[in-house]
Amino acid sequence: SIPAGNGTDKKCQGKLNSFVHAMNASDVFLGYQALGQGGNLNWYNLHEYGIPCSEDLVDCRSTQCCKNPSSQCYLKNPSWAHCKPACKPGAIDPAEDKTVQTNWTCSVLAVQERMCSNEGEDCSETKCCNNPSKQCYRKEKGWAVCRSGCAAGQIWLKDDAANRKPWECALLTAPDAPKMSF
């Protein structure tokens, strides 16, 4: 939405951020593109365009997923990858035509699902928050929480009484955490 100047744009942006994050965590979401000042969102997903996962022995660089649940998409080189049950780095695949047999790198290509933390959960490992209006701040080594903001050295009143001590407030939110800005 176009900023209204009355505070409703923040509410709208928060709802949109939550939706974007939910889509990002789904199995079918590939990406989005925001156009213009709060403009159109174009959603791209596998089912919408009928792009299924790849069959075994078929190039899977674009889908990065395999129909056969016992296979993975293995990279041979920058020009080729295909789905197969196993891959040995540096080995030649005897199933390939002899004219194209070369060593495989065996890097696994896979669409990665990003799991973030809910409010009140430790986010020191995920470094991202399911609530897009929050960021992951470290209290101390081994404990971090999603918060709206944090001031180093201050005690956070939302901590239980037994654990109320000053926060370090190191920002842990990963640079690639989903964000929308208008």
C-alpha positions as CSV (number, residue, x, y, z in Angstrom):
1,S,0.0,0.0,0.0
2,I,1.0,3.6,-0.5
3,P,2.0,5.2,2.9
4,A,-1.1,6.8,4.3
5,G,0.6,9.0,6.9
6,N,-1.9,8.0,9.6
7,G,0.0,4.8,10.8
8,T,-2.1,2.3,8.9
9,D,0.8,1.8,6.5
10,K,2.8,0.1,9.3
11,K,-0.1,-2.2,10.1
12,C,-0.5,-3.1,6.4
13,Q,3.3,-3.6,6.0
14,G,3.3,-5.9,9.1
15,K,0.5,-8.1,7.7
16,L,2.2,-8.2,4.3
17,N,5.5,-9.1,5.9
18,S,3.8,-12.0,7.8
19,F,2.3,-13.2,4.6
20,V,5.6,-13.0,2.7
21,H,7.3,-14.9,5.5
22,A,4.6,-17.6,5.5
23,M,4.9,-18.0,1.7
24,N,8.7,-18.1,2.0
25,A,8.4,-21.0,4.4
26,S,6.0,-23.0,2.2
27,D,7.0,-25.8,-0.1
28,V,5.8,-24.0,-3.2
29,F,7.1,-20.5,-2.8
30,L,10.0,-19.5,-5.1
31,G,10.1,-15.8,-4.7
32,Y,8.5,-12.4,-5.1
33,Q,9.2,-9.1,-6.7
34,A,7.9,-5.9,-5.3
35,L,7.5,-3.2,-8.0
36,G,7.3,0.5,-7.3
37,Q,6.3,2.3,-4.1
38,G,4.4,-0.5,-2.3
39,G,3.5,-1.8,-5.8
40,N,2.4,-5.1,-7.2
41,L,3.6,-8.4,-5.8
42,N,4.2,-11.0,-8.4
43,W,4.3,-14.5,-6.8
44,Y,6.1,-17.3,-8.5
45,N,5.5,-20.8,-7.4
46,L,6.1,-24.3,-8.9
47,H,2.4,-25.3,-9.2
48,E,1.3,-22.1,-10.9
49,Y,3.7,-22.6,-13.8
50,G,3.5,-26.4,-13.8
51,I,7.2,-26.8,-13.2
52,P,7.4,-30.2,-11.5
53,C,10.5,-31.7,-9.9
54,S,12.9,-33.5,-12.2
55,E,12.9,-37.2,-13.1
56,D,16.1,-39.2,-12.5
57,L,18.8,-38.6,-15.1
58,V,17.2,-35.3,-16.2
59,D,18.9,-31.9,-15.7
60,C,17.7,-30.6,-12.4
61,R,19.6,-27.3,-12.2
62,S,16.4,-25.3,-12.6
63,T,14.1,-27.3,-10.4
64,Q,16.6,-28.3,-7.7
65,C,14.3,-31.1,-6.7
66,C,13.7,-34.7,-7.7
67,K,10.4,-36.7,-8.2
68,N,12.1,-39.8,-6.9
69,P,12.2,-39.4,-3.1
70,S,15.3,-41.6,-2.9
71,S,17.2,-39.3,-5.3
72,Q,18.9,-35.9,-4.9
73,C,19.8,-33.3,-7.4
74,Y,23.6,-33.7,-7.8
75,L,25.8,-31.1,-9.6
76,K,28.3,-32.6,-12.1
77,N,29.7,-29.3,-13.3
78,P,28.2,-25.8,-13.9
79,S,26.6,-27.1,-17.1
80,W,24.9,-30.2,-15.8
81,A,23.2,-31.7,-12.8
82,H,20.7,-34.6,-12.6
83,C,18.7,-36.6,-10.1
84,K,20.2,-39.9,-8.9
85,P,20.2,-41.9,-5.7
86,A,23.9,-41.5,-4.9
87,C,27.0,-39.7,-6.0
88,K,30.7,-40.1,-5.3
89,P,32.7,-36.9,-5.6
90,G,35.4,-37.2,-8.3
91,A,34.0,-40.4,-9.7
92,I,32.6,-41.0,-13.2
93,D,29.0,-42.1,-13.5
94,P,28.9,-45.4,-15.5
95,A,25.2,-44.7,-16.4
96,E,26.2,-41.8,-18.5
97,D,27.0,-42.0,-22.2
98,K,30.7,-42.6,-22.6
99,T,31.0,-39.4,-24.7
100,V,30.0,-37.2,-21.8
101,Q,31.6,-39.1,-18.9
102,T,33.7,-36.8,-16.7
103,N,34.1,-36.5,-12.9
104,W,31.2,-35.4,-10.7
105,T,31.5,-32.7,-8.1
106,C,28.4,-34.1,-6.3
107,S,27.3,-30.9,-4.7
108,V,23.7,-31.2,-3.7
109,L,21.4,-28.7,-5.3
110,A,18.3,-28.2,-3.2
111,V,15.7,-25.5,-2.5
112,Q,16.5,-24.6,1.1
113,E,13.6,-23.9,3.5
114,R,14.5,-21.3,6.1
115,M,13.2,-22.0,9.6
116,C,12.9,-19.0,11.9
117,S,12.1,-18.6,15.6
118,N,8.8,-17.6,17.2
119,E,8.6,-15.0,19.9
120,G,10.0,-16.3,23.2
121,E,12.1,-19.0,21.5
122,D,15.9,-18.9,21.4
123,C,16.9,-17.5,18.0
124,S,20.7,-17.8,18.5
125,E,20.8,-20.7,15.9
126,T,18.2,-19.5,13.4
127,K,19.2,-15.9,13.5
128,C,15.8,-14.9,12.2
129,C,12.3,-14.3,13.5
130,N,8.9,-15.5,12.2
131,N,7.5,-12.1,13.1
132,P,9.0,-9.8,10.5
133,S,8.7,-6.7,12.8
134,K,11.2,-8.3,15.2
135,Q,14.9,-9.0,15.0
136,C,17.1,-11.6,16.8
137,Y,19.1,-10.0,19.7
138,R,21.6,-11.9,21.9
139,K,21.2,-11.5,25.7
140,E,24.3,-13.6,26.5
141,K,26.2,-16.5,24.9
142,G,23.7,-19.3,24.2
143,W,20.5,-17.2,24.5
144,A,18.9,-14.8,22.1
145,V,15.3,-13.7,21.5
146,C,13.2,-11.9,18.8
147,R,12.5,-8.4,19.9
148,S,11.4,-5.0,18.4
149,G,14.6,-3.3,19.6
150,C,17.3,-3.7,22.2
151,A,19.5,-1.3,24.2
152,A,22.8,-2.8,25.5
153,G,23.2,-2.9,29.3
154,Q,19.5,-2.6,30.0
155,I,17.2,-5.1,31.7
156,W,14.3,-6.3,29.7
157,L,11.1,-6.5,31.8
158,K,9.7,-9.3,29.7
159,D,12.4,-11.6,31.1
160,D,11.2,-13.7,34.0
161,A,12.3,-12.3,37.4
162,A,15.0,-14.9,38.0
163,N,16.8,-14.1,34.8
164,R,16.6,-10.3,34.8
165,K,20.1,-9.1,34.0
166,P,21.5,-6.7,31.5
167,W,21.3,-7.6,27.8
168,E,24.3,-7.6,25.5
169,C,22.0,-6.7,22.6
170,A,24.2,-8.0,19.7
171,L,22.0,-8.1,16.6
172,L,22.1,-11.7,15.2
173,T,19.4,-11.3,12.5
174,A,20.9,-12.8,9.3
175,P,21.4,-10.4,6.4
176,D,19.3,-12.6,4.1
177,A,16.4,-12.8,6.5
178,P,13.1,-12.0,4.7
179,K,12.3,-8.3,4.8
180,M,10.0,-6.0,2.9
181,S,10.6,-2.3,2.7
182,F,8.4,0.3,1.0
